[in-house]
Amino acid sequence: MPNTPIPLDDHDRHITSHELNARAPWLDPAQPVTLGHVLRAAGRGGDPGAVGSRLAELGYRAPSPEQMDTLVGNELVLLSRHTNGYPPWLLPGDSACPRGHVLEAARKVDRRPADVAARLAELGHPAPAPDSFPEQVDHEDCYLVSAPDAGGGDERWIADDAPVPLGHVLEKLRRGGRLSKDPEGTMSAIASARERLTRLGYPIAPELAEVTADDLVLISRGLDGLPPWLLDQDEPVPLHHVLRFAQARDRDPNEVLARLRRLGFHRLPRGPLVGSVSREEAGLLGHTWGGPSWLAQDDPDWFPHLLAVAVDTGKTPAEVADRLRALGYPLPEQELPPAVSESDLALVSSRYVLDAPGSWLSRTDPVPVGHILHSAHVRGTDVASVLARLAELGHTRLPDVPDRHVTDDDLRLISRDGDGGTPVLGDTVPYGRLLRAAADSGTGPRDAADRYRELCYTDILLPDGPLPESVTERDAGLVATGTGWLAPHEPVPLPHVVRRAHAEGVGPADVARRLRALGYHDVPAPLPDTPHPGDLIMISRNAEPGNPDIPSTGVEARHVVRAAALAKVGPHEVAARLVSLGYTLEFTPHPDDAVITSEHADGRAPWVWRTDLGRVLLAAKVLGRTPEEINDRCEELGYGRHELPDAGGFEEDDVLLLSEELNGRRPWLSPGSTASPGHVLRAAGATGRSPREIGERLTRLGHTAHVPPALDARDSGLVEVVPDLRRPAGVAEILAVVSRTDASPAEVAARLRELDVEIPDLAYPTRRPAPTPAPLP
C-alpha cells in the first residue's frame, strides 16, 4: 500500500488492490493505473471519474479527468488485452493495438471497427487507421486473423504488416474443418479467406495470391492435395518429392523447383535436375522394406536403399545406383555386390536387433558382435557364413569371432533381457547384465564374464576391486534401473537406493551395504536402517509415487507439508526422514515442529493443513513461545503466515474464546467471522466475564460480535432459537422460545424488545404454557 496520510477504508483497499478484492497484491504507486482497472473498479452504475479522483488523492498515477469523463461501461472490452472485460489491460505507452484486437473488440461491443479504432486512439492506445477497416466484422473474420497457437496479449493475432502466408490460411482451414478432399474445393475456401483478409486490411503474401490447385498437390506431403503440408518454408524440400511430382504431372523437375521457390520455399534440392522422370525411375526413389521409406539427396542409408530397390525391381545395385545418380543423388562410387536377395536386407537391418539408434548397419562402422551372433542363429548357419556374406556386401570392419553354431543358451546370454529375444547386446556387456547372467546360471561374475569372452565380447564393464563370489536373484534385481543397469564407476543415485529398499521392504542402509558388496563404491551414506512406508511419497515430485524424483538439495517446505498429508504422518516426521535419507531442506527441522503442525498441539495426528489464529495461540501456549514466533515458524514450514490481529497482547482465555466448542481445540471460529450470541453467552459462562467483555475481546481478535447491552446468561435458550439478534424475529420464533423456556409469549416478546430485536406489534398472551405431562408408565 502507498505511504499516505489519508486513512484507507474498505473502499480504498478495494480500488487499490489488483484483483479488486481488498487484498494483496496492491497497485504500484510508481506505475500508471490503467483505464481498465478504473472502469472495473467503478462497476456497473459506478462513477469511473470518482474512482480515478480517489486514486489520485491516494497518490496513484490515475488517468486524467478528460479521459475519465467520456468512459462508458462496455469500453472495458476495448481496454482488455483478451477483449473480455477483465485483466490484463492495455497499458499506457503500449505499442499500437493489433488490428485483430480492434476487430474482436468491435465484434463484441457491436460497433464499427473504425469507431473502435478511433476510440482507442482517444484513450491513448494507437490503433491502425480507422479508414482501413470494413464496416462490419463477424466471428469468421476474427477466427481467420487469430494466430494458430494464440497465447495472451498481442500474440493472439497475426501481424498487421507482414504479408499473410499461404501456410496460415491452410492451417486455419484445417483446424476449422473447412478443407475439401478435392483440391478445387480447397481452392474455393482459400479464395474466400483471401478476400476476407484483404477486406480486413491485411497484406497478402505472393504465394497466397497466386496459389493454384496444382500447387496444393505440390506442397502436400502425400502429393494428394491434402494435409499434412510442406508448410515450414525453412525446412528442406526432399528431392524425391520434386521428382515424384514431376513424374505424376509430366513436368520438368527444374520447373517444379522454380514453382516451389515462387511459393516461398528456400531450401530446395541442388540442381540442375534431369528434364523428365519416368514411372520406372520414380519407382527407384522409395521402398517398403520395414515400412515406407524415401531416399534423401544426402542419405547416409543409401546402401540399404540400393539393396531394397534392387530386390524389389530385380535390377543390380550398380544399375540402381547409376540411375539414381542421373536423377540428382550424389551416391559415392563404391564397389557394389553383383546380386542381392531379401535375406541380405535382413542381414544388414539392425532394427529391433540392437538397442541403438538407426535401422541399418553402416558399411563404414564396426559391426557389433551381437549382431553377428544373432544373425547366425536366425539364419540357422554358422558365424563364418555371416561374416563372409557381410564382407561380400562391403562391410569391412567385422569382429574377429571364431566360427561356431550359436545355441539357444548363447542367444539368451547375449539378449538384453536374458530371454533369447531382441534387442541383443552389441559389443559391450554392462556390469548389471553380467550380474543377471551370473544369477541366472548360478555362477559368479567371473564365470559369467568368461562365458561372454568365449562369444568374443571384449568390452565387459567391471568394478574396481574384487568381484563377489556369487550373486543372488535379489542382487541382480538390485542394480536394474528400468532403463538399464547401474554403472559400477558412477555414483549410485539416492532415489534408486530408496526405491529398491521400499520394493524389498527393507531399510535403505541394507540396500547400500549390498551394493557395496557387489562392487559399487560410490553409494549414499549414512542411511537409515529402518524402512518407512511413506518413502516413495517423500522423494517424488508433487508427493506422488511414479513422478520424477525431487532434487536432493533445497527441498521446499510446501513439499514436506504435502508429503505429510499424503503419507498421513506429521510434517516433522517427513522432514526428519528426508534429512536421514541425505536430502537437504530449505529449513532446519526442530522437535517443536511436531507440536506446531499437530491439530491439538500435542505432537500427534491429526495434522493441520492450514493455520488458524486459535491454532497459533494454542501452540504458543503449549510451547511457551510467543504467537509471533509460532507464526514465523508456520511460514518457514510452508503453511503461510496468519495475520495476527492487533489485540493489545494475547490473553490466557483467547484460545478458549476462539474455539467453537469453547474447549481450546478445533473447530475454530472462521477467520473474520461473526460470533453468534450463543457463543458469546457460553464463553461468558466459561470464563466468568460479561457478554459485553467477551464481545469486545472477540472484536480485538479479528471477529465481529453483536452483543446488545441487555444480553445476559438468562438469554441462552432465546439465542438458540434467534441466533442473529440483528434481524427481526417472527411469531413462530417467539413461540419456539416459549416452548424452550417455559416463559409466556408476552415475557419473550418483552425480552426481545429489551434486546433491540424487532418483532411483530401484537398483543402477546401473558399466560405461561402448562407443564408437559409426564409420560405414562
Secondary structure, DSSP 8 states (H G I E B T S, - for coil): ----SS---HHHHHHTBTTSSSSSSB--TTSB--HHHHHHHH-TT--HHHHHHHHHHTT-B---HHHHHT--TTHHHHHBTTSSSSSSB--TT-----HHHHHHHHHHHT--HHHHHHHHHHTT---S-GGGS-S---HHHHHHHB-TT--SGGGGB--SSS-B-HHHHHHHHHHTT---SSHHHHHHHHHHHHHHHHHHT--B-HHHHH--HHHHHHHBTTSSS-SSB---TTS---HHHHHHHHHHHT--HHHHHHHHHHTT------S---S---HHHHTTSEE-TTS-EE--TT-TTHHHHHHHHHHHH---HHHHHHHHHHTT---------S---HHHHHHHB-TTTBSSS-SB--SSS---HHHHHHHHHHHTS-HHHHHHHHHHTT-------------HHHHHHHBTTSSS-SSB--SEE-HHHHHHHHHHHTS-HHHHHHHHHHTT--EE---SS---S---HHHHHHTB-SSSB--TTS---HHHHHHHHHHHTS-HHHHHHHHHHTT------S--SS--TTHHHHHBGGG-TTS-B--SS-B-HHHHHHHHHHHTS-HHHHHHHHHHTT--BSS---THHHHHTBTTSSSSSSB-SS--HHHHHHHHHHHT--HHHHHHHHHHTTS--------SS--TTHHHHHBTTSSSSSSB--TT-EE-HHHHHHHHHHHT--HHHHHHHHHHTT-EE---TT--GGGHHHHHH---TTS---HHHHHHHHHHH---HHHHHHHHHHTT---------------------
